[in-house]
Amino acid sequence: MCANGSFSLQVTLFYNQNVLMADDYDNLGQAGPDSNTVTVTYNNPQLAAFGISLSLTSIYAKQGANPGQQISWPVIINGGTAPYALRIDWGDGSHQQLLSEASQGNVTLTHTYQNAGTYTITIEATDKNGETAFLQLVGLANGAKTQLSTTTSPVQTITKTIWWPAVALLPLLLISFWLGQRYELFSLRRRIERSEEQIR
C-alpha cells in the first residue's frame, strides 16, 4: 500500500541480470503508469560452487497485439545445464508449442491470437538434468471479446421462455375479450327487454 505517495516492494533476485518494474492499481482495480525500469545484476560467488539454478525471465510481464497479428516475446533462459526443452501454453486452447534450445540466453517466442481476449501464458523450461523452471505471463488480443461457443446465452433462453407463452396466450386473450363483449351485449338486450315488459 502507498504511504505518502511512495511504496516499497521485496523481490527475490535471479542470478545475473534482473530487470525490475512495478505496476500500481487504485481501489477500483485501475492500473496506473508503470514505474521506471531498474536493472540489477546479482552475482554471489558463494553459490558458484553449487552451480546456477535454472530460471526463466522476461522483460515483459504482458504484451498485446490485434487478433491475427503476431506477438513476439523475448524470454531469457539462465542457469541449469544445456540443452533446454521449452513448453509454451499460450492460453487460447491452441496446441502447446515445444522448442529446443542448445544454450542459455535470449529466446524469442512468437504467437498469433485469433480472438480478442486476455490469455494466461505458461512457459516451462527443463534442462539436461531434469531441473525445471516456470514463467507465467499475460497475453492481450485487442478488441471486444468474441463468443467462441454457439450455445444459447442465458438472455436468449430467458427471451425464448417469455416469448413463447406470450404467443400461445394471445389467441386465448382475444377469444376471451370477444366472448366478454358478446356476453355484455346479451346482458344489455335482456335488460332492455325486461324494461320494455315492465313499461307495458
Residue pairs with C-beta under 8 A, 6 or more apart in sequence:
1 7
2 24
7 22
7 24
9 22
11 18
11 20
13 40
13 42
14 42
14 55
14 57
14 78
14 79
15 42
15 43
15 44
15 47
15 52
15 53
15 55
15 78
15 79
16 41
16 42
16 43
16 52
16 78
17 39
17 40
17 41
17 76
18 39
18 40
18 41
18 42
18 57
19 37
19 38
19 39
19 57
19 59
20 37
20 38
20 39
20 40
21 34
21 35
21 36
21 37
21 38
21 61
22 34
22 35
23 31
23 32
23 34
23 35
23 61
24 31
24 32
24 33
24 35
25 31
25 32
26 32
37 59
51 79
51 81
52 78
52 79
52 80
53 79
53 80
53 131
53 133
54 77
54 78
54 79
54 80
54 84
54 125
54 127
54 131
54 132
54 133
55 77
55 78
55 79
55 80
55 133
56 75
56 76
56 77
56 78
56 123
56 125
56 133
56 134
56 135
57 75
57 76
57 78
57 135
58 73
58 74
58 75
58 76
58 135
58 137
59 74
60 73
60 74
60 137
61 137
61 138
62 137
62 138
62 139
62 140
63 71
63 73
63 137
63 139
63 140
64 71
64 139
64 140
64 141
64 142
65 71
65 112
65 113
65 140
65 141
65 142
66 141
66 142
66 143
67 113
67 114
67 115
67 116
67 141
67 142
67 143
68 112
68 113
68 114
69 112
70 110
70 111
70 112
71 110
71 111
71 112
71 113
71 139
72 108
72 109
72 110
73 108
73 109
73 110
73 111
73 121
73 137
74 106
74 107
74 108
74 109
75 106
75 107
75 108
75 109
75 123
75 135
76 105
76 106
76 107
77 84
77 86
77 101
77 104
77 105
77 107
77 125
78 104
79 104
80 104
80 125
80 127
80 128
80 129
80 131
80 133
81 127
81 128
81 129
81 131
82 101
82 102
82 103
82 104
82 127
82 128
83 100
83 101
83 102
83 103
83 127
83 128
84 100
84 101
84 104
84 125
84 126
84 127
84 128
85 98
85 99
85 100
85 101
85 125
85 126
86 97
86 98
86 99
86 100
86 101
86 107
86 109
86 123
86 124
86 125
87 96
87 97
87 98
87 123
87 124
87 126
88 96
88 97
88 98
88 99
88 109
88 111
88 121
88 122
88 123
88 124
89 96
89 121
89 122
89 123
90 96
90 97
90 111
90 113
90 119
90 121
90 139
91 119
91 120
91 121
91 122
91 139
92 113
92 114
92 115
92 117
92 119
92 139
94 111
97 109
97 111
99 107
99 109
101 107
109 123
111 139
113 119
113 139
113 141
114 141
115 141
115 145
115 146
115 148
116 141
116 142
116 143
116 144
116 145
116 146
117 140
117 141
117 145
117 146
118 138
118 139
118 140
118 141
119 138
119 139
119 140
119 141
120 136
120 137
120 138
120 139
121 136
121 137
121 138
121 139
122 134
122 135
122 136
123 134
123 135
123 136
123 137
124 132
124 133
124 134
125 132
125 133
125 134
125 135
126 132
147 153
152 160
